[in-house]
Amino acid sequence: MSLKQFIKLSGFILIAVGTIGLLVNEFFLVGAGNVSHNRTIIFAIVSFVGFSNLAFAHFGMTDKT
């Protein structure tokens, strides 16, 4: 597995974890205001890092064939 494939795969995994976390936080987890807010920010950051990985792998890395 090349580095580019690994970064793409990790990007998809992070996006999936972030999206599922945001949905679970919204619909199933009921907590105090600050706790819920912190979880939302954490899962949003995870999704953003996943999108950043995909963008870097797609636009920033070149194929060396």
Secondary structure, 3 states (H helix, E strand, C coil): CCHHHHHHHHHHHHHHHHHHHHHHHHHCCCCCHHHHHHHHHHHHHHHHHHHHHHHHHHHHCCCCC
